[in-house]
Amino acid sequence: MAAGDEYGGTLEGASILVIDDEPGMRHFLTKILEPRVKRVAQAASPAEATKLLDEAHFDVVVLDNVMPGKTGLEWVVEQRRKGFYADTVLITAYADLETAIAALRAGVSDFVLKPFRANQILGAVSRTLDRKNLRRDNTLLRRELHGGAAVQMLGKSEVLAKVRGMLSRLAPVPTPVLFTGASGTGKELAARQLHQMSDRADNPFVAVNCAAITPDRIVPELFGAVEGNETLQPGLFLLADGGTLFLDEVAQMPEQLQAALLRVLEDQRIRPEGAEREIPLNLRFLFATNANLPKAVEEGRFRADLYHRMNVVEVAMPPLKDRSDDIVELAAMFMRQFSTALGMPALRLDAETLLKLRRYDWPGNVRELRNLIERSVILGSLPEAFAGHGTVDGPRAIEDLELVTQRHMLHILDLSGGNRAEAARRLGVSRKTVDRKLAAWAAEGLDIEVL
């Protein structure tokens, strides 16, 4: 099979490290992965693997748990303390809950149970890379961190403040929550913040896009399955135990999953495919959709009982056009981040550009704004529709422009720690211009709020 087969193109650019003390197993794993990924390296022991990690970065590490001298889990725990952040697929012969919990605490991404087939290894690596890419999509929005762990939505608009207030009320309770809103409004980001505000913050947050898994695989992916040799392949429910499971695009759940999920919500227990007993869970369930679920229920495409069980509390995420007060702050953040990440000069966001950004409707919401800034940094200029030319027509436009200028200047001044010279440098204006503007606004008696 090629890299673009059923496991997707995410394998193509991946670098994999295989760790196993058995030469035959190392060569077998390498033979499976090498034709599909960018690079495969082998290590015969944890010590040899440590040296390889000092020399190069690997997207995924596939390692055996039982090795002479040190188990795979012990090695992962040791390496985490040293700053090892690669996603890990653990090969193990044991499917007991203790091993699963230890693996979760160690940050293991997936299990492959012995004996296994080639497609199980490929599936585990592919799933791990897919989840890695989902996390990457949210990285640029994870700002204002506290202690390196918290996640906060950026913006000070009234509508966003209401969302934050709702999250604060929901954080202490285990109630299911349904996040609704158009694509790109930050539903997963809000779910992550709710998780970080809860007492589950130190446990896993597992995000699953229901539309990204084929209908015939979604049940074993979530619930797990007992293979032919009666060993359990844990699913995401078990791997997320003790934490939060976020199911996105729930409107696209297949019918069989809807029925099974209803039982899980009611009983907090799962029965993996082929298993004879149920496994208790401790999970917070969060859901998201950009579809009209009441209409789907009315048309018979979604179970009414599941909808009402999911929709105990609904959090409606506002579109960006209703958060115009946040656009200046978001645009400045994206500009800084993409400039740093891509190693390219930041573009000047002058007052006219910021006014045009605020006036645009943003049908793609925050994701569209982010993409626009990224594309502009790469190309070296903003699109003509947003570029500043130093002129604005109409008295209302001039009034709005002054307001945008004021908010932007105060925001940059705040980022500069009150240092006017540094703020002037970031704004691309003289220190006298900053002093003059601040003096004028103070003379007008404006209640200036530092952003």
MIFIVEX-764469 format. One record per residue: residue in one letter; x, y, z of N, C-alpha, C in turn. Coordinates in steps of 0.2 Angstrom, whole numbers, padded with zeros to 4 digits, always signed. Atoms other than C-alpha are relative to their C-alpha. Example, Ala and Ser with C-alpha at 12.3 -4.5 7.8 and 13.67 -1.06 7.14 Angstrom:
A+0004-0006+0000+0062-0022+0039+0004+0006+0000S-0004-0006-0001+0068-0005+0036-0004+0005+0003
This chain:
M+0004-0006+0000+0000+0000+0000+0004+0006+0000A-0004-0006+0000+0006+0018-0003-0002+0004+0006A+0001-0004-0006+0006+0032+0009-0007+0003-0001G+0006-0003+0001-0010+0039+0002-0006-0005+0000D+0005+0005+0000-0020+0023+0005-0005+0001+0006E+0005-0001-0005-0033+0020+0018+0002+0003+0007Y-0002-0004-0006-0022+0027+0032+0002+0007-0001G+0000-0007+0001-0021+0044+0024+0007+0002-0002G-0006-0003+0002-0007+0055+0018+0004+0003+0006T-0004-0003-0006-0002+0060+0036+0006-0004+0001L-0006+0004-0001+0011+0046+0036+0006+0002-0004E-0006-0002+0005+0021+0053+0021+0005+0004+0003G-0005-0004-0002+0030+0066+0030+0003-0002+0007A-0001+0002-0007+0032+0057+0047+0007-0003+0001S-0006+0003-0001+0048+0052+0055-0001-0005+0006I+0002+0005-0005+0047+0036+0066+0006-0003+0003L-0005+0004-0003+0058+0028+0079-0003-0006+0003V+0002+0006-0002+0056+0010+0082+0005-0003+0006I-0005+0002-0005+0063+0003+0099-0003-0007+0002D+0002+0007-0002+0063-0016+0102+0007-0004+0001D-0006+0004-0001+0076-0028+0109+0001-0006-0005E+0000+0005+0005+0071-0041+0096+0002+0002-0007P-0002-0002+0007+0080-0039+0079-0006-0001-0005G+0005+0002+0005+0066-0048+0070-0006+0004+0001M+0005-0004+0000+0053-0037+0077+0001+0007-0002R-0003-0007+0003+0063-0021+0073-0001+0000-0007H+0000+0001+0008+0065-0027+0055-0007+0000-0002F+0006+0001+0002+0047-0032+0054-0004+0007+0000L+0003-0006+0000+0041-0015+0060+0002+0005-0005T-0003-0004+0005+0053-0006+0049-0003-0001-0007K+0003+0002+0006+0047-0016+0034-0007+0003-0001I+0007-0002+0001+0029-0011+0037+0000+0008-0001L+0000-0008+0000+0033+0008+0040+0004+0003-0005E-0005-0004+0004+0047+0012+0029-0003+0002-0007P+0002-0002+0006+0038+0012+0012-0005+0006+0000R+0005-0005+0000+0025+0024+0019+0001+0006+0004V-0002-0006-0004+0034+0037+0030+0006+0003-0003K-0006-0004+0003+0048+0049+0027+0006-0003+0003R-0007+0002-0003+0061+0041+0039-0002-0005+0006V+0001+0004-0006+0062+0026+0051+0007-0001+0002A-0006+0002-0003+0076+0023+0063-0001-0005+0005Q+0001+0006-0004+0079+0008+0074+0005+0001+0006A-0004+0001-0006+0085+0006+0092-0001-0006+0004A+0000+0007-0003+0089-0010+0101-0001+0000+0007S+0000-0001-0008+0088-0003+0119-0002+0007+0001P+0002-0007-0002+0081+0012+0128+0006+0005+0000A-0006-0004+0000+0099+0018+0130+0002+0003-0007E-0002-0002+0007+0102+0018+0111-0005+0005-0002A+0005-0004+0002+0085+0026+0109+0001+0008+0002T-0001-0006-0003+0090+0040+0120+0005+0004-0004K-0005-0003+0004+0105+0044+0110-0003+0002-0007L+0003-0002+0006+0095+0045+0094-0004+0006+0001L+0004-0006-0001+0083+0057+0102+0004+0006+0001D-0004-0006+0000+0097+0068+0106+0003+0003-0006E-0003-0002+0007+0102+0069+0088-0006+0002-0005A+0005-0001+0005+0085+0070+0079-0007+0000+0003H+0006+0000-0003+0067+0074+0082-0004-0006-0004F+0004+0005+0003+0054+0060+0079-0007+0001+0001D+0007-0001-0001+0035+0062+0076-0003-0005+0005V+0003+0006-0003+0031+0045+0083+0005-0005+0002V-0004+0006-0003+0040+0032+0094-0004-0006+0001V+0004+0007-0001+0034+0014+0093+0005-0004+0004L-0005+0004-0004+0042+0004+0107-0004-0006+0004D+0002+0005-0004+0040-0012+0116+0000+0001+0007N+0000-0001-0007+0035-0012+0134+0005-0004+0004V-0004+0005-0004+0045-0027+0140+0006-0001-0004M-0006+0000+0003+0063-0025+0137+0005-0001+0006P-0005+0001-0005+0079-0030+0147+0002+0007+0003G-0003-0005-0004+0084-0018+0161-0005+0006+0001K+0005-0006-0001+0069-0005+0159-0006-0001-0005T+0006+0000+0004+0051-0006+0153+0000+0006-0005G+0002-0006+0004+0045+0005+0139-0003+0005+0003L+0003-0005-0004+0034+0014+0151+0005+0004+0004E-0005-0003-0005+0048+0017+0163+0004+0005-0004W-0004-0004+0004+0058+0024+0149-0003+0006-0003V+0004-0006+0002+0044+0036+0143+0000+0005+0005V+0000-0004-0006+0042+0042+0160+0006+0004+0001E-0007-0003-0001+0061+0046+0162+0001+0005-0006Q-0001-0004+0005+0061+0054+0145-0004+0006+0000R+0005-0005+0000+0046+0065+0148+0003+0006+0005R-0003-0005-0005+0056+0073+0163+0005+0004-0004K-0005-0003+0004+0069+0077+0150-0002+0004-0006G+0002-0004+0006+0058+0086+0138-0002-0004-0006F+0002+0005+0005+0053+0071+0127-0007+0001-0002Y+0007-0001+0001+0037+0076+0118-0003-0004-0006A+0003+0004+0006+0035+0064+0103-0006-0004+0003D+0005+0005-0001+0019+0054+0102+0002-0007+0000T-0002+0007-0001+0021+0036+0108-0005-0005-0001V+0005+0006+0001+0013+0020+0102+0004-0006+0004L-0003+0005-0004+0016+0006+0115-0002-0007-0002I+0002+0007+0002+0017-0012+0110+0001-0004+0007T+0000+0004-0007+0012-0023+0125-0005-0006-0001A+0004+0006+0000+0005-0040+0128-0006+0000+0006Y+0005+0000-0006-0006-0034+0143-0005+0006-0001A+0006-0005+0001-0023-0025+0142-0003+0002+0006D+0003-0001-0006-0026-0023+0160-0001+0008+0001L+0002-0007-0001-0033-0006+0167+0006+0003+0003E-0006-0003-0003-0017-0003+0177+0005+0002-0005T-0005-0002+0005-0006-0003+0162-0003+0005-0004A+0003-0006+0003-0019+0008+0153+0001+0007+0003I+0000-0007-0004-0019+0021+0167+0008+0002+0000A-0007-0002+0000+0000+0020+0168+0003+0003-0006A-0002-0003+0006+0002+0023+0150-0003+0007-0001L+0003-0007+0001-0010+0038+0150+0004+0005+0004R-0004-0005-0004+0000+0046+0164+0007+0001-0003A-0006-0001+0003+0015+0043+0154+0000+0004-0006G+0001-0004+0006+0008+0052+0139+0000-0005-0006V+0000+0005+0006+0006+0036+0128-0006+0002-0004S+0006-0002+0004-0005+0040+0113-0004-0006-0002D+0004+0006+0002-0010+0022+0108+0003-0006+0002F-0003+0007-0001-0008+0004+0111-0001-0004-0006V+0001+0006+0004-0005-0011+0100+0002-0006+0004L+0000+0006-0004-0008-0027+0108+0003-0006-0004K-0003+0006+0003+0003-0043+0104-0005-0006+0001P-0003-0001+0007+0001-0052+0093-0004+0004-0004F+0004-0005+0004-0004-0039+0080+0002-0002-0007R-0001+0000+0008-0005-0037+0061+0002+0006-0002A-0003-0006+0003+0003-0025+0050-0005+0006+0000N+0005-0005+0000-0013-0015+0048-0002+0003+0007Q+0001-0003-0007-0015-0013+0067+0006+0005+0002I-0006-0005-0001+0003-0004+0068-0002+0006-0004L+0001-0006+0004-0001+0007+0053-0006+0004+0002G+0005-0004-0002-0018+0011+0060+0001+0004+0006A-0002-0004-0006-0011+0016+0077+0004+0006-0001V-0005-0006+0002+0003+0027+0069-0004+0005-0003S+0004-0005+0003-0010+0035+0058-0004+0004+0004R+0004-0004-0005-0022+0039+0072+0004+0004+0004T-0004-0005-0004-0008+0046+0082+0002+0006-0003L-0002-0006+0004-0002+0057+0068-0006+0005-0001D+0006-0004+0001-0020+0063+0065-0002+0004+0006R+0002-0003-0006-0023+0067+0083+0006+0006+0001K-0005-0005-0001-0006+0076+0083-0002+0006-0004N+0002-0006+0004-0012+0087+0068-0006+0004+0003L+0005-0004-0003-0028+0091+0077+0002+0005+0005R-0003-0005-0006-0018+0098+0092+0003+0005-0004R-0004-0005+0003-0007+0107+0080-0005+0006-0003D+0005-0005+0003-0023+0116+0072-0002+0005+0006N+0003-0004-0006-0027+0123+0090+0006+0004+0003T-0006-0003-0004-0009+0128+0095+0000+0007+0000L+0000-0008+0001-0010+0146+0088-0005+0003+0004L+0005-0003-0005-0025+0149+0099+0001-0001+0007R-0001+0002-0007-0018+0142+0115+0005+0006+0003R-0004-0006-0003-0012+0159+0123-0002+0001+0007E+0001-0002-0006-0012+0167+0139+0000-0006+0005L-0001+0006-0005-0006+0151+0148+0002+0002+0007H-0002-0001-0007-0005+0150+0166+0003-0007+0003G-0003+0006-0002+0008+0138+0172+0002-0004-0005G-0002+0004+0006+0011+0132+0155-0006-0005-0002A+0005+0005+0001-0006+0122+0156-0006+0002-0002A+0007-0003+0002-0021+0133+0154-0001+0002-0007V+0002-0002+0007-0030+0137+0138-0005+0005+0001Q+0005-0005+0000-0039+0153+0136-0002+0003-0007M+0002-0003+0006-0049+0161+0123+0001+0007+0000L-0003-0007+0000-0042+0178+0117-0006+0004-0002G+0005-0005+0002-0054+0193+0117-0003+0003+0006K+0003-0003-0005-0063+0205+0128-0007+0003-0002S+0006-0002+0002-0079+0207+0119-0006-0002+0005E+0006+0002-0005-0096+0206+0129-0002-0007-0002V+0003+0006+0002-0102+0191+0119+0005-0006+0003L-0005+0005-0002-0086+0181+0123+0001+0000+0008A+0001+0000-0007-0087+0187+0141-0005-0005+0003K+0006+0004-0002-0104+0178+0142+0002-0007+0000V-0002+0007+0000-0096+0162+0136+0004-0002+0005R-0005+0001-0006-0082+0163+0149-0004-0001+0006G+0004+0000-0006-0095+0166+0162-0004-0007+0001M+0004+0007+0000-0105+0150+0157+0005-0005+0001L-0005+0005-0001-0089+0140+0156+0002+0000+0008S-0002+0000-0007-0085+0145+0174-0005-0003+0004R+0005+0004-0004-0102+0139+0180+0000-0007-0001L+0000+0007+0002-0100+0123+0171+0006-0004+0002A-0007+0003-0001-0082+0119+0176-0001-0005+0006P+0000+0005-0006-0086+0111+0194-0004-0006-0001V+0005+0005+0000-0100+0100+0188+0002-0005-0006P-0001+0005+0006-0099+0084+0176-0005+0000-0005T+0006+0000+0005-0114+0089+0166+0003+0000-0007P-0002+0000+0007-0112+0085+0147-0002+0007-0003V+0001-0006+0003-0111+0101+0137+0000-0001-0008L+0000+0000+0008-0115+0104+0118+0002+0007-0002F-0003-0007+0003-0105+0118+0110-0003+0000-0008T+0003-0001+0007-0114+0125+0094+0003+0006-0003G-0003-0006+0003-0109+0138+0082+0003-0002-0007A-0003+0001+0007-0102+0140+0064+0007-0003+0000S-0007+0002+0000-0086+0132+0059+0005+0006+0001G-0005-0005-0001-0071+0141+0065-0001+0005+0006T+0001-0004-0006-0079+0149+0080+0003-0002+0006G-0004+0002-0006-0068+0140+0092-0003-0005+0005K+0004+0005-0004-0079+0126+0099+0005-0004+0004E-0004+0004-0004-0065+0115+0103+0005+0003+0005L-0004-0004-0004-0055+0129+0110-0003+0001+0007A+0004-0002-0006-0069+0133+0122-0001-0007+0004A+0001+0006-0003-0071+0114+0126+0007-0001+0004R-0006+0001-0003-0052+0113+0130+0000+0005+0007Q+0000-0005-0006-0054+0129+0142-0004-0003+0005L+0004+0002-0005-0068+0121+0151+0003-0006+0003H-0003+0006-0003-0058+0105+0153+0006+0003+0005Q-0006-0003-0004-0043+0116+0160-0003+0003+0006M+0003-0004-0006-0055+0125+0172-0003-0005+0005S+0003+0005-0004-0061+0108+0179+0005-0003+0004D-0005+0004-0004-0054+0096+0192+0003-0006-0004R-0003+0005+0005-0050+0085+0177+0006+0003-0004A-0006-0003+0004-0036+0097+0171+0006-0004-0001D-0006+0004+0000-0022+0085+0175-0001-0006-0004N+0001+0006+0003-0030+0071+0166-0001+0001-0008P+0000-0001+0007-0032+0068+0147-0006+0004-0003F+0005-0003+0004-0042+0079+0135+0001-0004-0007V+0000+0003+0006-0046+0068+0120-0005+0003-0005A+0005-0003+0005-0054+0076+0105+0000-0005-0006V+0001+0005+0005-0062+0065+0092-0005+0003-0005N+0004-0002+0005-0069+0071+0075-0004-0005-0003C+0005+0005+0003-0084+0060+0071+0000-0001-0007A+0000+0000+0007-0083+0065+0053+0006-0003-0003A-0006+0002+0003-0065+0059+0051+0001-0007+0001I-0001+0007-0001-0067+0041+0056-0006-0003-0004T+0005+0004+0004-0076+0029+0044-0005-0004+0004P+0006+0003-0004-0093+0022+0050+0002-0007+0003D-0001+0007-0002-0086+0004+0051+0006+0000+0005R-0006+0000-0005-0071+0010+0062-0002+0004+0006I+0001-0005-0005-0079+0023+0073-0002-0004+0007V+0001+0004-0006-0086+0010+0086+0006-0003+0003P-0006+0003-0003-0070+0000+0089+0005+0006+0002E-0005-0006-0001-0060+0017+0088-0002+0002+0007L+0002-0003-0006-0070+0023+0103-0001-0005+0006F+0001+0004-0006-0075+0008+0113+0005-0006+0001G-0005+0006+0000-0061-0004+0109-0003-0006-0003A+0002+0007+0003-0062-0022+0103+0004-0005+0002V-0004+0006-0002-0057-0039+0108+0002-0004-0007E-0003+0004+0006-0046-0047+0094-0002-0007+0001G+0001+0007+0000-0047-0065+0089+0003-0004+0005N-0003+0004-0005-0035-0070+0102-0002+0002+0007E+0003-0002-0007-0046-0062+0116+0004+0005+0003T-0004-0005-0003-0034-0048+0119-0004+0007-0001L+0004-0007+0001-0042-0030+0121+0004+0005-0003Q-0003-0006+0003-0037-0016+0110-0004+0006+0002P+0004-0005-0003-0042-0001+0120-0002+0005-0005G+0002-0006+0004-0052+0013+0112+0001+0006+0004L-0001-0007-0002-0052+0031+0115-0004+0001+0007F+0003-0001-0006-0065+0030+0129+0004-0002+0006L-0004+0003-0006-0053+0019+0140+0006+0005+0000L-0006-0004+0000-0038+0030+0135-0001+0007+0003A+0002-0006-0003-0047+0045+0141-0003+0000+0007D+0003+0001-0006-0053+0038+0157+0003+0005+0005G-0002-0005-0005-0053+0051+0171+0001+0007-0002G-0001-0006+0003-0052+0065+0159-0007+0002-0004T+0005-0002+0004-0063+0073+0146+0000-0003-0007L+0000+0002+0007-0069+0066+0129-0004+0005-0004F+0004-0005+0004-0074+0079+0116-0001-0003-0007L+0002+0003+0006-0084+0073+0102-0002+0005-0005D+0001-0005+0005-0084+0085+0087-0004-0003-0006E+0004+0002+0006-0096+0085+0072-0004-0006+0001V+0004+0006-0002-0108+0074+0081-0006-0001-0004A+0006+0001+0005-0122+0077+0068+0002-0006-0005Q-0002+0005+0005-0112+0065+0057+0002-0007+0003M-0001+0007-0003-0112+0050+0069-0004-0005-0003P+0004+0005+0002-0118+0034+0062-0005-0002+0005E+0006+0002-0005-0134+0027+0069+0002-0005+0005Q-0002+0005-0005-0126+0012+0078+0004+0003+0005L-0004-0003-0005-0114+0024+0087-0005+0004+0004Q+0005-0004-0003-0129+0035+0092-0003-0004+0006A+0003+0004-0005-0137+0021+0101+0005-0003+0006A-0005+0002-0004-0121+0015+0109+0002+0005+0005L-0002-0006-0004-0116+0032+0115-0006+0002+0005L+0005-0002-0004-0133+0035+0123+0001-0004+0007R-0001+0004-0006-0130+0020+0135+0006+0002+0004V-0006-0002-0004-0113+0026+0139-0001+0006+0004L+0002-0006-0004-0120+0043+0144-0004-0001+0006E+0005+0002-0006-0133+0035+0155+0004-0004+0005D-0003+0005-0005-0122+0021+0163+0007+0002+0002Q-0007-0001-0001-0104+0028+0162+0004-0007+0000R-0003+0006+0001-0099+0010+0156+0000-0002-0007I+0000+0002+0007-0093+0003+0140+0001-0008-0001R-0001+0006+0002-0093-0014+0132+0004-0001-0006P-0003+0000+0007-0079-0016+0119-0003-0006-0004E+0002+0005+0005-0083-0026+0103+0003-0007+0002G-0002+0006-0001-0082-0044+0107+0001-0002+0007A-0002+0001-0007-0080-0042+0126-0006-0003+0003E+0006+0003-0004-0091-0052+0139-0002+0004+0006R+0001-0004-0006-0090-0039+0152+0000+0008-0001E-0001-0007+0001-0092-0020+0154+0005+0003+0004I-0005-0004-0004-0079-0008+0160-0002+0007+0002P+0002-0007-0003-0083+0007+0171+0004+0005-0002L-0004-0006+0003-0078+0024+0165-0001+0006+0005N+0001-0007-0003-0075+0041+0173+0002+0005-0005L-0001-0004+0006-0077+0053+0159-0005+0006+0000R+0005-0006+0001-0084+0071+0156+0000+0000-0008F+0001+0000+0007-0092+0071+0139-0002+0008-0002L+0002-0006+0004-0092+0087+0128-0001-0001-0007F+0002+0001+0007-0100+0088+0111+0000+0007-0004A+0000-0006+0004-0099+0100+0097-0003-0001-0007T+0003+0001+0007-0108+0103+0080-0001+0007-0003N+0001-0006+0004-0110+0116+0067-0007-0001-0004A+0006+0002+0003-0126+0108+0061-0006+0002+0004N+0006-0001-0004-0144+0111+0066-0003-0007+0002L+0002+0007-0003-0147+0096+0077-0008-0001+0001P+0007+0000-0001-0165+0100+0081-0004-0002-0007K+0003+0002+0007-0169+0099+0062+0002-0007-0002A-0002+0007+0001-0159+0083+0061-0004-0005+0004V+0005+0005-0004-0170+0075+0075-0007+0000-0004E+0007+0000+0003-0186+0081+0066+0000-0004-0006E+0000+0004+0006-0180+0073+0050+0002-0007+0001G-0001+0007-0002-0176+0057+0059+0008-0002-0002R-0007+0002+0002-0157+0058+0055+0004+0000+0007F-0004+0000-0007-0152+0060+0074-0005-0002+0005R+0005+0003-0005-0160+0051+0089-0002+0006+0005A+0003-0005-0004-0171+0063+0099+0003-0001+0008D-0002+0001-0007-0166+0054+0116+0007+0002+0001L-0007-0002+0000-0147+0056+0112+0001+0008+0000Y+0000-0007+0000-0150+0074+0108-0001+0003+0006H+0002-0003-0006-0158+0078+0124+0005-0002+0005R-0005+0002-0005-0145+0068+0134+0006+0004-0001M-0006-0004+0002-0131+0078+0125-0001+0007+0002N+0002-0007+0000-0140+0095+0126-0002+0002+0007V+0002-0003-0007-0141+0097+0145+0001+0007+0001V-0002-0007+0000-0132+0113+0143+0003+0002-0007E-0003-0002+0007-0129+0122+0126+0004+0006+0001V-0004-0006+0000-0115+0135+0124+0001+0002-0007A+0000-0002+0007-0117+0144+0108+0006+0005-0001M-0006-0004+0002-0101+0151+0101-0001+0005-0005P+0002-0005+0004-0103+0168+0094+0005+0001-0007P-0004-0001+0006-0097+0172+0076+0005+0006+0001L-0005-0005-0001-0082+0183+0074-0003+0007-0002K+0003-0007+0001-0093+0197+0066-0004+0003+0006D+0003-0002-0006-0101+0198+0083+0005+0002+0005R-0006-0001-0005-0084+0200+0091+0005+0005-0003S-0004-0005+0004-0078+0215+0081+0005+0003+0005D-0004-0003-0004-0070+0222+0097+0006-0005+0001D-0006+0005-0001-0058+0206+0098+0004+0000-0006I-0004+0001+0006-0052+0207+0080+0007+0003+0000V-0007-0004+0000-0038+0220+0083+0005-0005+0004E-0004+0004-0004-0031+0209+0097+0002-0007-0003L-0001+0006+0004-0033+0193+0087+0005+0000-0006A-0004-0001+0005-0025+0200+0072+0007+0001+0002A-0007-0001-0003-0010+0206+0082+0003-0006+0002M-0003+0007-0002-0008+0189+0090+0002-0004-0005F-0001+0004+0006-0009+0180+0074+0006+0002-0004M-0005-0003+0003+0003+0192+0066+0007-0002+0004R-0006+0001-0004+0016+0190+0080+0002-0008-0001Q-0001+0007+0000+0014+0171+0080+0003-0003-0006F-0002+0002+0006+0016+0168+0062+0006+0003-0002S-0006-0003+0001+0030+0180+0060+0006-0004+0003T-0006+0003-0003+0040+0171+0073+0000-0007-0002A+0000+0007+0002+0035+0153+0068+0003-0001-0007L-0003+0001+0007+0039+0156+0049+0006+0004-0001G-0006-0003+0001+0054+0167+0052+0000+0005-0005M+0001-0005+0005+0047+0181+0041-0002+0006+0004P+0002-0007-0003+0044+0200+0044-0007+0000+0002A+0007-0002-0002+0028+0205+0053-0002+0006-0005L+0002-0006+0004+0017+0216+0042-0003+0005+0005R+0003-0006-0005+0011+0233+0049-0007-0001-0001L+0007-0001+0000-0007+0233+0054-0002+0007+0002D+0002-0007-0002-0011+0251+0053-0007+0001+0001A+0007-0001-0002-0027+0259+0058-0005-0001-0005E+0005+0002+0006-0035+0258+0041-0001-0007-0001T+0000+0007+0000-0031+0240+0040-0004-0003+0005L+0004+0002-0006-0038+0237+0057-0007+0001-0001L+0007-0002+0001-0054+0246+0053-0003-0004-0005K+0002+0004+0005-0056+0236+0037-0001-0007+0003L+0000+0006-0003-0053+0220+0047-0007-0001+0004R+0006+0000-0004-0067+0225+0059-0006+0000-0003R+0006-0001+0004-0079+0229+0046-0002-0006-0004Y+0002+0005+0004-0078+0213+0037-0004-0005+0003D+0005+0005-0003-0091+0199+0040+0003-0006+0003W-0003+0007-0002-0079+0184+0042-0004-0006+0000P+0004+0006+0000-0090+0170+0036+0004-0006+0003G-0004+0006-0003-0075+0158+0041+0002+0001+0007N-0001-0001-0007-0074+0166+0058+0008+0000+0002V-0006+0000-0002-0058+0165+0068+0005-0003-0004R-0004+0004+0004-0051+0152+0057+0002+0004-0007E-0001-0004+0006-0053+0163+0042+0005+0006+0001L-0005-0006-0002-0044+0178+0051+0007-0003+0000R-0006+0003-0001-0030+0166+0056+0004-0002-0007N-0002+0002+0007-0028+0159+0038+0002+0007-0004L-0002-0006+0003-0028+0177+0031+0007+0003+0002I-0006-0003-0002-0014+0183+0042+0006-0005-0002E-0005+0005+0002-0004+0167+0039+0002+0001-0008R-0001-0001+0007-0006+0169+0020+0004+0007-0001S-0003-0007+0001-0001+0188+0021+0007+0000+0002V-0007+0001-0002+0015+0184+0031+0004-0003-0005I-0004+0004+0005+0020+0171+0018+0001+0004-0006L+0000-0004+0007+0016+0183+0003+0003+0006+0001G-0003-0006-0001+0023+0198+0011-0004+0006+0000S+0004-0006+0000+0008+0209+0010-0007-0002+0001L+0007+0001-0002-0011+0210+0015-0003+0000-0007P+0004+0000+0006-0024+0207+0002-0002+0007-0001E+0001-0007+0001-0029+0223-0007-0007+0003+0004A+0006-0002-0004-0046+0223+0002+0001+0002+0007F-0001-0002-0007-0038+0225+0018+0006+0004+0001A-0006-0005+0000-0022+0235+0014-0002+0007+0002G+0001-0007-0002-0020+0252+0022+0003+0004-0005H-0002-0005+0004-0018+0267+0011+0001+0007+0002G-0001-0007-0003-0018+0281+0023-0006+0004-0001T+0006-0004+0001-0035+0287+0018-0007-0004+0002V+0007+0003-0001-0053+0284+0024-0005+0005-0001D+0006-0004+0003-0069+0291+0017-0005+0000+0005G+0006-0001-0004-0084+0298+0027+0002+0002+0007P-0001-0002-0007-0086+0306+0044+0000-0006+0005R+0000+0006-0004-0091+0289+0052+0006-0004+0000A-0006+0004+0001-0076+0280+0045+0005+0004+0004I-0005-0004-0004-0065+0294+0053-0001-0001+0007E+0002+0001-0007-0074+0292+0069+0002-0008+0002D-0002+0007-0002-0072+0273+0069+0008-0001-0001L-0007+0001+0001-0054+0274+0063+0004+0003+0006E-0003-0003-0006-0050+0285+0078+0000-0005+0006L+0002+0005-0006-0058+0272+0090+0005-0006-0001V-0004+0006+0001-0048+0258+0082+0007+0002+0001T-0007-0002-0002-0032+0268+0083+0001+0000+0007Q+0000+0000-0007-0035+0271+0101+0001-0006+0003R-0001+0007-0003-0038+0253+0105+0006-0003-0001H-0006+0003+0002-0024+0247+0095+0006+0003+0004M-0006-0003-0003-0011+0259+0102+0000-0002+0008L+0000+0001-0007-0017+0256+0120+0002-0008+0001H-0001+0007+0000-0016+0237+0117+0008-0001-0001I-0007+0001+0001+0002+0238+0110+0004+0003+0006L-0004-0003-0006+0007+0250+0125-0001-0005+0006D+0001+0005-0005+0000+0236+0137+0005-0005-0001L-0005+0005+0002+0010+0223+0128+0007+0002+0002S-0006-0002-0001+0025+0234+0130+0002+0002+0007G-0001-0001-0007+0023+0235+0149+0000+0008+0002G+0000-0007-0001+0019+0254+0148+0006+0004-0003N-0006-0003+0003+0035+0258+0139-0002+0003-0006R+0003-0003+0006+0030+0271+0127+0005+0000-0006A-0005+0001+0005+0047+0270+0117-0001-0006-0004E+0000+0006+0003+0045+0252+0114-0007-0001-0003A+0007+0000+0003+0026+0254+0110+0001+0004-0007A-0001-0004+0006+0031+0267+0097+0004-0004-0005R-0004+0004+0004+0044+0255+0090-0004-0005-0004R+0004+0005+0003+0031+0241+0088-0005+0003-0005L+0005-0003+0005+0018+0253+0080+0003+0003-0006G-0003-0003+0006+0031+0260+0068-0001+0007-0001V+0001-0007+0000+0028+0278+0073+0005+0003+0005S-0005-0004-0004+0038+0291+0083-0003+0000+0007R+0002+0000-0007+0038+0292+0102-0004+0006+0001K+0004-0006-0001+0031+0310+0100-0007-0001-0002T+0007+0001+0002+0016+0303+0091-0004-0004+0005V+0003+0004-0006+0012+0291+0105-0002+0005+0006D+0001-0005-0006+0014+0305+0118-0006+0005-0002R+0005-0005+0002+0003+0317+0108-0007-0003+0000K+0006+0003+0000-0011+0304+0105-0003-0001+0007L+0003+0001-0007-0012+0299+0124-0002+0007+0003A+0002-0006-0003-0012+0317+0129-0006+0003-0003A+0006-0002+0003-0026+0321+0117-0006-0004+0003W+0006+0004-0003-0037+0307+0123-0001+0001+0007A+0001-0001-0007-0034+0311+0141-0003+0007+0001A+0003-0007-0001-0038+0330+0138-0008-0001-0002E+0007+0000+0002-0055+0324+0130-0004-0004+0006G+0004+0003-0005-0059+0315+0146-0002-0007-0001L+0002+0007+0001-0060+0298+0139+0002-0005+0005D-0001+0005-0005-0061+0283+0150+0004-0005-0004I-0005+0004+0004-0046+0274+0142+0001-0006+0004E-0001+0007-0003-0046+0255+0146+0006-0003-0004V-0006+0003+0003-0029+0247+0143-0003-0007-0002L+0002+0007+0002-0033+0231+0133+0004-0005+0003
